[in-house]
């Protein structure tokens, strides 16, 4: 569905257009006066992959501290200002970016933009706030030490991306979080949160001229960002290896991965359709049917196509009784082999394309969702017309495209597998 022609939620005329503020900050803009609200999403290049050596978790701590006081407002005062106007402001960090979102009523837009500007340009990083957030993070990490899903995921990335930034846990470890200093946070903020590195999307009851002025106020005070550390391209390592995380639990949690295709790659859409057929299609996927429905091996099983700046992979998950881990993995491997050898049936391919095109609009049913979709497309540099092109690209996927994507992703079918539990046939 084309945002340049139609507002997905209302079917009223709307246009997605670029708006550039005076300091050169560009936003993708969809004006919709139906509801007196504005949703803003933004993302800065550079995330957990930029954490200092030995201090994994720094980017996530930085994101959590941006609204813990700014300018002359302490943490409590800042939060009270947000609450008094029902302004929703949040920040997050991923492997490649630090981003956030802002949602406000039109009548409180000026105050909301001013608070965002303070949080971005003048975070306080007060020591008491740092220690409070640090304690919360460490408490969460201690709790996760008994979570087989978290432990399997962490070990997967440690083995699959050993020696690479993606091999470090984004949330850090107890030791690395304890080592993060205020100076580390200030330095990371200076390198990442800068004017030349931000992508913005705005949706709602705001015109182009007002948005340009708001962009200037929100981001205009930011300096140019510092230099980022180069993150070398990589692929999943240790394919064909099985790794055990010993935990005394009645069922094992399994994580597995193979090579993938990045979002910017011409074969991304065929690989996306292929992943849907294998394990991304919830109740209709091959893995769901073979692992859960036919054999009752697991309650849930699935895969997703993961794309980071410097890598891509097909990432899978399931959990089963310790004594049935080997059987579950055999079924998964067999289905991957069948897709490589035979491909999907024509009916299977058509059903996957019908679902993926028909469900796409569900990701645009609120202003906030639209803003986040737009900013992600901008971050991946896919072009403002991507939303208009996307369904046609999915619908155009052929059996030849699927076979090519399968050859690039599944290859010889070898996977890195991590199981957290005590499987008897692993």
Secondary structure as UniProt FT lines:
FT   TURN            3..5
FT   TURN            8..10
FT   STRAND          16..20
FT   TURN            22..23
FT   STRAND          26..31
FT   TURN            33..34
FT   STRAND          37..45
FT   HELIX           48..50
FT   TURN            53..54
FT   TURN            56..57
FT   HELIX           58..65
FT   TURN            66..67
FT   TURN            71..72
FT   HELIX           75..84
FT   TURN            85..86
FT   STRAND          88..93
FT   STRAND          97..105
FT   HELIX           106..108
FT   HELIX           109..121
FT   HELIX           127..144
FT   TURN            145..146
FT   HELIX           148..160
FT   TURN            161..163
FT   HELIX           165..167
FT   TURN            170..171
FT   HELIX           174..179
FT   HELIX           182..192
FT   HELIX           195..197
FT   STRAND          198..204
FT   HELIX           208..219
FT   TURN            220..221
FT   TURN            239..240
FT   STRAND          242..246
FT   STRAND          251..259
FT   TURN            263..264
FT   TURN            266..267
FT   HELIX           268..275
FT   HELIX           276..280
FT   HELIX           282..284
FT   HELIX           286..287
FT   HELIX           288..293
FT   TURN            294..295
FT   STRAND          301..307
FT   STRAND          312..321
FT   HELIX           322..324
FT   HELIX           325..342
FT   HELIX           346..358
FT   HELIX           360..364
FT   HELIX           367..379
FT   TURN            380..381
FT   TURN            384..385
FT   HELIX           386..395
FT   HELIX           399..409
FT   TURN            410..412
FT   STRAND          416..421
//
